[in-house]
Amino acid sequence: MLSNGKVLVTGGWSYSNYSNSAELYDPATGMWTKTDNISIARAYHTASMLSNGKVLVAGGFSYNGYLNIAELYDPAAGVWAKTGNMNFGRWISTASTLSNGKVLVAGGLGFGDYLNSAELYDPATGVWTKTGNMSIARWGHTASMLSNGKVLVTGGAVIGDFLNIAELYDPATGVWTKTGNMSIPRYYHTASILSNGKVLVAGGYSYNGYLNSAEIYDPATEVWTKASNMSLARQYHTASVLSNGKVLVVGGQGSRGYTNSADLYT
């Protein structure tokens, strides 16, 4: 979501090809329009809104493998420009814009290995610097910006194992610390910040298959509690916090294939 209210969509995988195209959605007209292409076609990258209004796209996977290349989109000019490269090529990682304006990228897959590394992008300099490593490598995880400024990373997978481990990153120290574990290991789930500051994790995939379970993390106590189950077990879905505080879960993949069903958490 850009500061002008439009939505920018970039890259991805289409008809057995990686895409470098980008489009803008205008809610006022309901129309999509093409904008400048990113320089490198990619999928499974991250996209982050910066405080200066630009969008940082980093990493992903392309024809030549894992990418460490990052680019900036300027909505005012409608063009992309290259910025500093990450220290590690990675895909299926997470990216979080911190309260200090920097962007934290963590985990993912890189050059045949699972990553526990994390790095920070500084928009003022365009440079990436290494920061503390997570306690465990992971991909398919989630990262949530908490109201206290810390980043909560949950779940994911590594070397055939699904994770219930959660960690907190403190931007003030650059250090990760373990916090309470989820009750169920999961990856390709969603994590949503609720209006009360708690985090709702829903769905995903684990040892017994697709999940319909949900649980809530309380940053004040660092404890997880179970929430009601979704009507359908799913992974690869989306979760959106609505203006009324409810969470809308849509689509994904379940035991019967891809679905167009939706669940509403109240």
C-alpha positions as CSV (number, residue, x, y, z in Angstrom):
1,M,0.0,0.0,0.0
2,L,1.6,3.3,-1.2
3,S,1.2,6.6,0.6
4,N,-1.1,7.8,-2.3
5,G,-3.5,4.9,-1.5
6,K,-2.6,2.8,-4.5
7,V,-1.4,-0.8,-4.3
8,L,1.9,-1.9,-6.0
9,V,2.2,-5.5,-7.2
10,T,5.7,-6.7,-8.4
11,G,7.2,-9.8,-9.9
12,G,6.1,-13.3,-9.2
13,W,5.8,-16.5,-11.3
14,S,3.5,-16.7,-14.3
15,Y,3.2,-19.4,-17.0
16,S,6.5,-21.1,-16.0
17,N,8.4,-17.8,-16.2
18,Y,9.6,-15.4,-13.6
19,S,8.1,-11.9,-14.0
20,N,9.7,-8.5,-13.8
21,S,6.4,-6.6,-14.4
22,A,4.8,-4.3,-11.9
23,E,1.3,-2.9,-11.7
24,L,-0.6,-0.3,-9.7
25,Y,-4.2,-0.7,-8.4
26,D,-6.2,2.5,-7.9
27,P,-9.1,1.9,-5.4
28,A,-10.7,5.1,-6.6
29,T,-11.3,3.7,-10.1
30,G,-10.9,0.0,-9.5
31,M,-8.4,-0.1,-12.3
32,W,-4.9,-1.7,-12.7
33,T,-2.3,0.2,-14.7
34,K,1.2,-0.9,-15.7
35,T,4.2,0.9,-14.2
36,D,8.0,0.6,-14.7
37,N,9.4,-3.0,-14.6
38,I,11.9,-4.1,-12.0
39,S,15.3,-4.8,-13.5
40,I,15.4,-8.5,-12.4
41,A,12.6,-10.9,-12.8
42,R,11.9,-12.7,-9.5
43,A,9.5,-14.5,-7.3
44,Y,9.3,-15.2,-3.5
45,H,10.9,-11.8,-2.8
46,T,9.9,-9.3,-0.1
47,A,8.5,-5.8,-0.5
48,S,8.7,-3.1,2.2
49,M,7.2,0.4,2.5
50,L,9.9,2.9,3.6
51,S,9.3,6.0,5.6
52,N,10.3,8.1,2.6
53,G,7.4,6.6,0.6
54,K,9.5,4.4,-1.6
55,V,9.2,0.6,-1.8
56,L,12.2,-1.7,-1.2
57,V,12.1,-5.1,-3.0
58,A,14.8,-7.5,-1.9
59,G,15.9,-11.0,-2.7
60,G,13.8,-13.8,-4.2
61,F,14.5,-16.5,-6.8
62,S,15.1,-16.1,-10.5
63,Y,16.6,-18.0,-13.5
64,N,20.1,-17.8,-12.1
65,G,19.1,-18.9,-8.6
66,Y,19.0,-17.1,-5.3
67,L,19.1,-13.2,-5.4
68,N,20.8,-10.7,-3.1
69,I,19.8,-7.9,-5.4
70,A,17.6,-5.1,-4.0
71,E,15.7,-2.3,-5.8
72,L,13.7,0.8,-4.9
73,Y,10.4,1.9,-6.4
74,D,9.7,5.7,-6.4
75,P,5.9,6.2,-6.7
76,A,6.4,9.9,-7.5
77,A,8.5,9.1,-10.5
78,G,7.1,5.7,-11.3
79,V,10.6,4.2,-11.8
80,W,12.8,1.6,-10.1
81,A,16.4,2.1,-9.1
82,K,19.0,-0.3,-7.8
83,T,20.2,0.0,-4.3
84,G,22.8,-1.9,-2.2
85,N,22.9,-5.7,-2.4
86,M,22.1,-7.9,0.6
87,N,25.0,-9.9,2.1
88,F,23.2,-13.1,1.4
89,G,21.0,-14.2,-1.5
90,R,17.7,-15.5,-0.1
91,W,14.1,-16.3,-0.9
92,I,11.0,-17.1,1.3
93,S,12.5,-14.8,3.9
94,T,10.6,-12.1,5.9
95,A,11.1,-8.3,5.8
96,S,10.0,-5.9,8.6
97,T,10.1,-2.1,8.6
98,L,11.4,-1.1,12.0
99,S,10.3,2.0,14.0
100,N,13.8,3.5,13.2
101,G,13.0,3.3,9.5
102,K,15.4,0.5,8.8
103,V,14.3,-2.8,7.3
104,L,15.1,-6.2,8.9
105,V,15.3,-9.2,6.6
106,A,15.5,-12.6,8.3
107,G,15.9,-16.2,7.4
108,G,14.8,-17.9,4.2
109,L,16.6,-20.3,1.8
110,G,19.9,-19.4,0.3
111,F,22.4,-21.3,-2.0
112,G,21.1,-24.7,-0.9
113,D,21.0,-24.0,2.8
114,Y,18.5,-22.8,5.4
115,L,19.4,-19.4,6.8
116,N,19.4,-18.1,10.4
117,S,21.1,-14.9,9.4
118,A,19.5,-11.5,9.5
119,E,20.5,-8.1,8.0
120,L,19.4,-4.5,8.2
121,Y,18.8,-2.1,5.3
122,D,19.4,1.6,6.0
123,P,17.4,3.8,3.6
124,A,19.6,6.8,4.4
125,T,22.7,5.1,3.0
126,G,21.3,2.3,0.8
127,V,23.6,-0.1,2.6
128,W,22.9,-3.5,4.2
129,T,24.6,-4.5,7.5
130,K,24.6,-7.9,9.3
131,T,22.8,-8.0,12.6
132,G,22.3,-10.8,15.2
133,N,21.4,-14.3,13.9
134,M,18.3,-16.1,14.9
135,S,18.7,-19.1,17.2
136,I,17.5,-21.4,14.4
137,A,17.5,-21.3,10.6
138,R,14.0,-21.2,9.1
139,W,11.9,-20.5,6.1
140,G,8.1,-20.2,5.5
141,H,8.0,-18.3,8.8
142,T,6.2,-15.1,9.7
143,A,7.5,-11.8,11.2
144,S,5.3,-9.3,13.0
145,M,6.1,-5.8,14.2
146,L,5.0,-5.4,17.8
147,S,3.8,-2.2,19.5
148,N,6.9,-2.3,21.7
149,G,9.2,-2.0,18.6
150,K,10.4,-5.6,18.7
151,V,9.8,-8.2,15.9
152,L,8.2,-11.5,16.6
153,V,9.2,-14.4,14.3
154,T,7.1,-17.6,14.5
155,G,7.3,-21.1,13.1
156,G,8.7,-22.1,9.7
157,A,10.6,-25.2,8.6
158,V,14.2,-26.4,8.5
159,I,15.6,-29.7,7.2
160,G,12.3,-31.6,7.2
161,D,11.2,-30.3,10.6
162,F,8.3,-27.9,11.3
163,L,9.0,-25.3,14.0
164,N,6.9,-24.1,16.9
165,I,9.8,-21.9,18.1
166,A,9.2,-18.2,18.3
167,E,11.9,-15.5,18.7
168,L,12.0,-11.7,19.4
169,Y,14.4,-9.3,17.7
170,D,15.2,-6.1,19.7
171,P,16.4,-3.3,17.3
172,A,17.9,-1.5,20.3
173,T,20.4,-4.3,20.9
174,G,20.4,-6.2,17.6
175,V,19.9,-9.4,19.6
176,W,17.3,-12.3,19.2
177,T,15.8,-13.9,22.3
178,K,13.5,-16.9,22.5
179,T,10.0,-16.4,23.7
180,G,7.1,-18.8,24.3
181,N,6.6,-21.6,21.8
182,M,3.5,-22.0,19.8
183,S,1.4,-25.1,20.8
184,I,1.7,-26.5,17.2
185,P,4.6,-26.4,14.8
186,R,3.6,-24.8,11.5
187,Y,4.8,-23.1,8.3
188,Y,3.2,-21.1,5.6
189,H,0.8,-19.8,8.2
190,T,-0.3,-16.2,8.7
191,A,0.3,-13.8,11.6
192,S,-1.9,-10.7,12.2
193,I,-1.5,-7.9,14.7
194,L,-4.8,-7.4,16.5
195,S,-6.1,-4.0,17.8
196,N,-5.2,-5.1,21.3
197,G,-1.6,-5.6,20.3
198,K,-1.7,-9.4,20.4
199,V,-0.7,-11.6,17.5
200,L,-3.1,-14.1,15.8
201,V,-1.4,-17.0,14.1
202,A,-3.7,-19.1,11.9
203,G,-3.4,-22.2,9.6
204,G,-0.3,-23.4,7.9
205,Y,1.1,-26.9,7.4
206,S,2.6,-29.4,9.9
207,Y,3.4,-33.0,10.5
208,N,-0.2,-34.1,10.2
209,G,-1.0,-32.0,7.2
210,Y,-2.9,-28.8,6.7
211,L,-4.0,-26.9,9.8
212,N,-7.2,-25.1,10.8
213,S,-5.9,-24.3,14.3
214,A,-5.2,-20.7,15.5
215,E,-3.4,-19.3,18.5
216,I,-2.8,-15.9,20.0
217,Y,0.5,-14.5,21.4
218,D,0.4,-11.9,24.2
219,P,3.6,-9.7,24.1
220,A,3.0,-8.7,27.7
221,T,3.2,-12.2,29.0
222,E,5.0,-13.9,26.1
223,V,2.5,-16.7,26.3
224,W,0.4,-18.4,23.6
225,T,-3.3,-19.3,24.0
226,K,-5.4,-21.3,21.7
227,A,-8.1,-19.6,19.6
228,S,-11.1,-21.0,17.8
229,N,-10.4,-23.1,14.7
230,M,-11.0,-22.0,11.1
231,S,-13.7,-23.8,9.2
232,L,-11.1,-25.1,6.7
233,A,-7.5,-26.2,7.2
234,R,-5.3,-24.3,4.8
235,Q,-1.8,-23.0,3.9
236,Y,-0.7,-20.2,1.5
237,H,-3.7,-18.1,2.5
238,T,-3.9,-14.4,3.2
239,A,-5.0,-12.7,6.4
240,S,-6.2,-9.1,6.5
241,V,-7.0,-7.0,9.6
242,L,-10.2,-5.1,8.8
243,S,-11.1,-1.6,10.1
244,N,-13.6,-3.1,12.5
245,G,-10.8,-5.2,14.1
246,K,-11.9,-8.5,12.6
247,V,-9.4,-10.7,10.6
248,L,-10.4,-12.0,7.2
249,V,-8.7,-15.1,6.0
250,V,-9.0,-15.9,2.3
251,G,-8.0,-18.7,-0.1
252,G,-5.0,-20.9,0.2
253,Q,-4.5,-24.6,-0.3
254,G,-6.1,-27.4,1.7
255,S,-6.6,-31.2,1.5
256,R,-8.9,-30.8,-1.5
257,G,-6.7,-28.4,-3.4
258,Y,-6.8,-24.7,-3.8
259,T,-9.8,-23.0,-2.2
260,N,-11.8,-19.7,-2.6
261,S,-13.4,-20.0,0.8
262,A,-13.0,-17.4,3.5
263,D,-13.1,-17.3,7.4
264,L,-13.7,-14.3,9.6
265,Y,-12.1,-14.1,13.1
266,T,-13.9,-11.9,15.6
